[in-house]
Every structure is written in structure tokens, then in C-alpha cells.
Amino acid sequence: MLVAVLCTLSPVPCTLLSGCAKNPDPNTVTMLIESSPTNLDPRIGVDAQAEHIDSLLFDALVRRDEHFGLQPFLAIRWETPDPRTWIFHLRTDARFHDGRPLTSRDVKFTIDSILNGTVISVKAGSFTTLDHIDAPDPATVVFHLKAPDPALPFNLCDGAIGIVPYGSGRDFGQHPNGSGPFAFVSQQLDRDVVIARAPSYWDALPNIPRVRFAVIPDATTRALELEKGSADVESNALPADEVYALHRDPHLAIEDGPGTVLNYIVFNVRDPLLRDARVRTAIALAINRPLIIQALYRGEARLAESPLPPQHWAWTATPPHAFDPAAANALLDQAGYRRGPGGVRFHIGMKTSNDETVRVMSVAIQEQLAQVGIALDLRSYEFATFYSDLTRGAFQLAPSRWIGGNENPDIFRYAYSSSTFPPRGANRGFYSSPEMDRLISDATSTTNRQQQIADYVLIQQLAARDLPSLNLWYLDSVIVHNRRLANIHPNPSGTFDFLRTATLQP
């Protein structure tokens, strides 16, 4: 029955029409994106398109490795002589695309300009523990903190921030000047962004001379452009059904791998029903996640039990919430919610956005919860309304998604600490546990990796027991590309960094 519902409600696989391919530019890769970046100033832009393109235009102090540990980038090394001081030593061969050397003055200005109002940015919230920055010489920058903050270097890494030249104003995003492997060429709103290989880049030069990011809002049109050969590549910008249909095209290749984008359900634990952990656990046990992954995502997702992705250095395995309707029924009986007329134990509401995939997923969950006597009342809203209710705690259940934020172990403080109820953070279900607060405080007050790991193991075990939210699955990172592109390696975060090393065939 569930598969039938999903097949009925899922987007129908597109019928790809044959078309005459344009002769591709041998020096330009055309990549399809869903929307224009809101702002190519890396201090301001926080949408996916802005952050992904900015990571090609700008370098950061540090970068993440395959386990989300931090490695040298613009900073060749760093040390913490005490918990409130971070000293970064910069490489001396990095230059901005206009030829200016990148120095500690630029690093200091980048962060200061976020905090002093030179630019208005939500990223200011990442530096609340910062007291001041010193630049004692061109190759040294010192961050002085008000309180210990092991998350500081994560907020200085690739994808979080890029270094801009000293004096960059509020209009910098219109003509960005970075130090990354590609340089900005042009942008036409709602049409395209063009970047070109930066010949003065300090690291290995990209193989691709030029990239044009073409804005195509409609998913079916993006698929058609790929089939016709008028576009070369897309990254995580097609529904699973359309990717599945493109498998048949001999001119296209599909690369995929484990991703970090996390789908989850928030429980409002202030709600009279959901304050009981047995009810939350019963809901988790009643949802057949593997079936939904197969039917809705064509298998392009992986079960999640922690906000952190499994490849993360702080991740630990916890007892899975496997599909077990018998155990769910027993827990609901134990909690005192006996079946009434029609087998219904109680009604509970779930607010969602009007995104089609979210709507289909919600209908599937509704059907599964009905099997254990829970009547799930669905209400869909425009995203702005849905998000407003989510951030105010005006819901019982709500599906949501972490994109990038769950790659930083500080996600536990941001989402589970009693100090981060909205609007101070993302503990939108108002979960409160003195034990969780103590563990988070301990983990975030030390830079000792082994102590952090020990704390994060306990934090994840406690979260699995208390279930302030139900982690559903991590979406795979999927790239569809023309076969004239080679050496394509999807990034778990879904970034466009694969363009740094991709090759273009003649």
C-alpha cells in the first residue's frame, strides 16, 4: 500500500525529449544551478549557490578533510597557547586575483567587518565569543576570545567563510575579488555566473579554463538540457526520479556517494503528548525508513541515527530505531494511550512546507503511524510561513533538514542545549536536559580531541535515548554529467569543489 501511495504522489519520471545539442565550448563547462546566488560576498551569502560558488572564488584559513577534521589552507599551522587564544600562521604566497598579497590585515578585516557593521551578516552569530583580533605581522593573526570556543576554527573553514581584501565594502559581492582557484568574470541575475581559472593561484591550478553556472529553476528543464548536451553537469539539483531516468542516456554519467545533508523530524517536547519519551520513541519505531528511502529516493539516501555523518571524527554508533510496529504499540499502551474508536489512540499534527518531496514523505509517514493508532494531521504551508512557525516552536511535529551545520560537532549545542532555545539557537523543540547541558559544556570548553570524542559519544547516546528529534536519513551526494567531463568526485557536503580537479575532454 505504501509503495502505491508513493508511486502515485511522487513526481512522474520525465519523458526526455530528443533535441539538437549545441556544439560545446571546448574551454567552458556549463553547470546547471537552481537559482542565482543571493550574494557572492563570502561574508554575507549563506544560500547554497552562494556558498558553493564562493568556495571556488575564495580560500579560508583552514579546510575540512574527509573526516571533517581541519587541515591547513591559507593558514599553514596554528596553535592555542591557552583556551582563549588562537594563533594562525599564514602562507606568504597567496594573492588576491587583482595581484594584491593576502595578509593578516585582510583576515582581521574580514571578521571585523562582519562584527562592526561594515556588512550586515548572520555570520556574526558565529563569532559571539570573539573579543578582538590582532595582526602583529603580515603572516600572523591572533584571535582573542572572551571564553573558550573549540568551534572557532570550524567557523573559519571552507564553506563557512572566505577571506576578502582589506576595505571591501557592502557592494563587494557585485565584483568579488578572491584568492581561490577561480576568478570572478561576470554575473547576470537569474541567468548565469561565469568564473575563470585564476593563473596566479598558489595551489594546483584547475584543469577547466572556464565555468558558466546557468540558472535553470525548473528540474525537468535541467534534465532536458543535460540530455541535449547544452549543459555539462549538475550537482544535487535533480529529483531522484529524474536522475533514475537519466541512467538510460549513454552520453551521461552519474556519480554518487555518501552525503551529509540530513533529513529529520523535530519533536516539540513541550507538547503534552510529546513530552513523554515513550511516545517519541514509538513514533520512531513506527516509521519504515528503509521503505521510504527506496520508494521516494530510489535508494539514494542512508539511514541516520545521529546528526553527525558517519564519516565524522566525532560520530559514534548508537542503538538503531529500527522499524518495529509491535514495539511501538507496546510503548503506546504502556504510556496509557489505548486505542479508541476506529483504532485511533490520539491525533497529532505535523506542519510541513509545500515542497513536493516533503509532502510525499509526510503522507508516507502518516500512513505508517496510522498502523499503530496515531492519526497524523498534515498541514502544509508556504516555506516562509512554515519556517516562521518552526522557529517559534508553533508546531507539534515538523520535518526539517540540516545542510552543512551538522558537519560541525557544535551542532549539539546549537540544537540540543537549553541555552539555545529560539531565537538564540535552533533548539526548536525546547528540549532540556541538565545531563545534556553538562556534557555539551564539557565538550565545548576543551580543545583536547580525546576528551571531546568521549563527550560526544555520551551526547549521541543520550540523544538516541531521549529523542529530542528523529534523524531520518542522509541524502546521497549525486552528480550527473556529460561524459566529456572526467575525474568527477562528489563531495559529501554537496559543494562544487569537484570542479577544482575535474578534467575536460576535447
Sequence and secondary structure as in RCSB ss.txt:
>XXXX:A:sequence
MLVAVLCTLSPVPCTLLSGCAKNPDPNTVTMLIESSPTNLDPRIGVDAQAEHIDSLLFDALVRRDEHFGLQPFLA
IRWETPDPRTWIFHLRTDARFHDGRPLTSRDVKFTIDSILNGTVISVKAGSFTTLDHIDAPDPATVVFHLKAPDP
ALPFNLCDGAIGIVPYGSGRDFGQHPNGSGPFAFVSQQLDRDVVIARAPSYWDALPNIPRVRFAVIPDATTRALE
LEKGSADVESNALPADEVYALHRDPHLAIEDGPGTVLNYIVFNVRDPLLRDARVRTAIALAINRPLIIQALYRGE
ARLAESPLPPQHWAWTATPPHAFDPAAANALLDQAGYRRGPGGVRFHIGMKTSNDETVRVMSVAIQEQLAQVGIA
LDLRSYEFATFYSDLTRGAFQLAPSRWIGGNENPDIFRYAYSSSTFPPRGANRGFYSSPEMDRLISDATSTTNRQ
QQIADYVLIQQLAARDLPSLNLWYLDSVIVHNRRLANIHPNPSGTFDFLRTATLQP
>XXXX:A:secstr
 HHHHHHHHS               TTEEEEEESS  S   TTT  SHHHHHHHHHH   SEEE TTS EEESSE
EEEEEEETTEEEEEE SS B TTS B  HHHHHHHHHHHHSSSS  GGGGGGTTEEEEEEEETTEEEEEESS  T
TGGGGGBTTT     TT  TTGGGS    SSEEEEEEETTTEEEEEE TT SS   S SEEEEEE   HHHHHHH
HHHTS  EEES S HHHHHHHTT TTEEEEEEEEEEEEEEEE TTSTTTTSHHHHHHHHHH  HHHHHHHHHTT 
EEE SSSS TTSTT          HHHHHHHHHHTT    GGG  EEEEEEEES HHHHHHHHHHHHHHHTTTEE
EEEEEE HHHHHHHHHHT  SEEEEEESSGGGSTTHHHHHH GGG TTSSS TT    HHHHHHHHHHTT   HH
HHHHHHHHHHHHHHHH SEEEEEEEEEEEEEETTEE     TT  SGGGGT EE  
